[in-house]
Amino acid sequence: MAPGSRSWTLETARNLLSEVRAHTAEAVPEVERLSAERDSARPGSEERARLEAELGTRLSRWVRAMEALGVEVKGLWLVDFDNGLGYYCWRWPEERLEFFHGYDEGFDSRIRIQ
């Protein structure tokens, strides 16, 4: 575990998940809308550049919110809770925190928590 990082029990991680989900549920439709608008804008246009910047700002806001909660962002809508032995792993739109993976593994190696 990195110095200054938080160590989570399964209970405390699960208790925080509603807040993680709320921030993510707010961000997902905004990011999807901005992505669609950007993709429909003419390449190289000022409109496309504006939308790209707005999209980056919105994604950064989500990352900062996750980091402020003490979780580690591992990808788009994917966060890990460090428990000292590895990570409890959650990805949108999962309803519950139900997976774990070690420090040397990633998302593809996660296993269901018993």
KAQUITA-V275755 format. One line per field, one symbol per residue. phi: phi as a letter, one per 30 degrees, with the letter a starting at -180 (. if undefined). psi: psi as a letter, one per 30 degrees, with the letter a starting at -180 (. if undefined). burial: b if it has 9 or more other C-alpha atoms within 8 Angstrom, else e. A space follows every 10 residues. Layout:
BEGIN
phi: ???
psi: ???
burial: ???
END
This chain:
BEGIN
phi: .deidcccdd ddddddedde dddddddedd dddddddddd ddeidddddd dddddddddd ddeddddddj ccdcldibbb cdcjclbdbb becedbdbbb bddccbedcd bddd
psi: kkkflkkkle eeeeefeeee eeeeeeeeee eeeeeeeeff lkkfleeeee eeeeeeeeee eeeeeeeffg lkkfajgklk jkgffbkkkk kkhkeljglk lleflaefgl lkk.
burial: eeeeeebbee eebbeebeeb bebbeebeeb beebbebbee beeeeebbbe bbebbeebbe ebbebbbeeb bbbeeeebbb bbbeebbbbb ebeeeebbbb bbeebbeeeb eeee
END
